[in-house]
Structures are given as structure tokens and as C-alpha cells.
Amino acid sequence: MIRKYLILSAFLGCAFFTSCKDDDPSEKNIETEEIVFTKEGEATLLKASGDTIKKLDIEIADDNYERQTGLMYRDSMEEEQGMLFIYDKAAPRSFFMKNTYIPLDIIYFGADSTAVSLQENAKPEDETSLPSEKPAQFILEINAGLAKEWNFEVGDKIDFKRID
């Protein structure tokens, strides 16, 4: 009986000391590469009258992975840059700001490229749903405050093209 206790004590002692062992101080933190903007297209925001509001360089998110990650894990974006999400058809859409570190304006466009709703000043890392008010096929994310600064309104339009 005493032999069982000795073996059990030895086993628990070894388990304790190996589980409490400090990490190897020579191990380094894993550094991740900064995600940088990659121009994949150009977009022009237009008033309903056809007047140009602003021209932007855009990244395009047109597959499930790109649409799910969007602008996550980025520290900044230039004023004349944005990300355009492209879907096959218009439908009710909803975005949120999980793992997104920069505040954004989110503009929802219908199948005819007309803005159907706008979510301004989306808060970084907030997981609150930010839905479109009507079905949307294209969604543009830009830095927060720019939609207001540029006087962009529901009913205005987007025109975009991919570049090679």
C-alpha cells in the first residue's frame, strides 16, 4: 500500500514540475507580417446627377474567404482607398467589425450600383450587426467620416473596374 502512495507521489511530483516549467526564454514571439493594401481596381463615386464625388483605389473581395476577412487586422487605410465586396446577386447584407481595428463607413449598393443604405462610423472591433436597409450586391468600406465629408448620400452611385 505504501509502495502505491510512493509511486503516485513520484508521478504527481514529476507532473507538477514539468507542467510548471518556465517557457524557454530563447523562444521568440512569432511576428506576423503587416497586411498591406493591394490595388485591384478603381472606383468612382458619383452623385445621382452623374457628377464625380471621388475616385478611389480599391481592393476587391469577391470570394468567401476575402468577404469574411475584409479589412480585418489592418492598422490603417489611406483616404483614397477602400475595399469593395462583390456578391453574385443582391440580397439583404449585414457586416460587423470583428477584428477590424480602423473605424469605417460602410456603403451598401443595389444591383444597379445605386447606394441603398449607409452605416457611418462603424466602431472598431464591435460585433454589432450593421445591416443594409435594402438588398445589396456591392458593399464599399472606406475610412469613417469620409461619406459625410464627401457628401455621399443614399441614391448616389458607384462605378468600378478591375485592373490587371
N, C-alpha and C positions, 0 to 999 in steps of 0.2 A: 504494500500500500504506500509506504514511504517512497519507494522507488518511483511509483507513478507520479507522485507530487513533485519529486525532484526533476523528472523528465518534463513534466508540464511546466514547472517553473523555469527550467532552462529554455524551453521553447518560447514561452511568453517573453522572457528576458531578451532573447535574440530578436524576436519580432518587434519588441518595443524599441530597441536600439537601432535596428535597421530602418524602422519607419520614421524615426525622429532624426535621422541623419540629415545634416545640412546639405543643401544643393551644392554641387561642385562649383566653387567660386570662379573657376576658369570658364564656365559656361557663359556665353554672351546672350543678350536679348536678341531675338530674331527681329531684324529690321525689314520692314516692308517697303516696297517702292511706292513713291507717291503716284497717284493716278493723275495723269496729265490729259489735258484736252486734246482731242484728235479731230481736226476739222474733216467732216464727212459730207458737208453740204452747206448751202447758203439759203437763208430765208429772208423774205421781205415782209414786214408787217405793213398793212395797208389800211387806211381809213375806208369806211364803206363807200365813200365818194371816189376811191381809187388813188388818192394822194398817198405817197410813201411816208410812213411813220419812221421806220428804222430798218436797216439791213443788218443781219446777224450771221455769224459763222455758227454752224450747228454740228453737234454730234447727233447721230441718228440711232435710236433704239427701236429695232423692228423685229426682234425675236424675243422669245420668252425670257431668256436669261438677261438680256440687255434691258428689257422693260422692268424686270423685277429689281435689278440693281440700280438702274438710273444714275443719279448723281451721288449715290451713297459713298461715304468715306473720302469725300473731297473737301479740301480746306478752303477753296476759293474758286471763283469763276470770273472771268473778265466781263466788263459791262456789255460788250457787243458779242457775247457768246450765249449759247443756250443749248438745251437738249430737246430734240423733237422725238416724241414717241409716236410711232405709226402702227395702227391696227388695220386689219383687213376690212373691217366694216364698223360703222357707227353703232355704239351701244352705251348704256349708262356706264360711266367710269368713275373710279374713286382712287385717289392717291393718298399716301401718308408719308411722313418724314422720318421713318425709322432709319437710323444710321446715316442720316443726311445732316451734315454739320453746318451748312450755309442756309440762311433764310431765302425762301423762293416765292415768286409769283407763279402760279400755275394757270395756264390759259387753255381751256378746252374748246376745240373746234369741231364742228359737224363735218359730215361727208363732203359738203360743198366748200370747205375751208373757211367758213364764217364762224367767228367766235360765238359760242353758245353760253359760256359761263367763265367765271374768273374767280380764283381763290388767291387773294392777295396776302402777302406777308406770312406765309406758312412758317411755323416755328420749327427750328432745328430739333431733330430727334423726337418730335411729338408724333405719337401714333394715332392721333385722332383722324378719323376718316374725313377726307376733303373731296366730296363728290361733285360731279358735273350736274348742272341743273337740267340738262337735256342730253340726249345721246351724243357721244363724241367719237371721232375716228382719229383725230390728231391732237396731241397734247404738247404744249411748249412750256418748258420750265426756264425761267430767267431769274436773275437776281431780284430779291424782294425790293419793292418800291419802284421798279422801272416801269411797270404798267401804268402806274399813276403819273410818274414823271413824263412819260411819253404820251399821256392822254389816250391810252389804249382802252377801248370800250367793247362791250358785247355788241356784235354786229360788224365789227371790223374784221379784216381777213388776213390770211397768211398765204404766201406763195413761196414754194421752196423747190429746190433742185438738189440732187445728189451730185457730188463731184467724184471723179475717178481717182 
